[in-house]
Amino acid sequence: MDHQVLTKIALFFRHQLGFLRDFLCLHHLHLKSRLYRIFMPYSLAIFDLDGTLVDSFPWFLRTINDVADRFGFRRVTEEDVEELRHASTREILSRLEVPV
């Protein structure tokens, strides 16, 4: 066979293989996307950080005391914690002298 014919055949197959490679790659991404949607149907997870997964109480205590300083009501002390833990919302507001 002539060199030009072999070159054309080689380029043809190279082009076809490139097309096949691109097709398989896209097909793989499509399958991966479908599997992701099947096994991971949610794109967002929300946690309430109530202390079960993360010990958020020290952060909460600092924040409530910062708010108390800013708005002029009583800070929560270590001695208050256990009492306030079992109090209703009205009782907490009253004990911390939050104006309502």
Secondary structure, DSSP 8 states (H G I E B T S, - for coil): --HHHHHHHHHHHHHHHHHHHHHHHHHHHHHHHHHHHHH---S------SSSSS--HHHHHHHHHHHHHHHT-----HHHHHHHHTS-HHHHHHHTT---
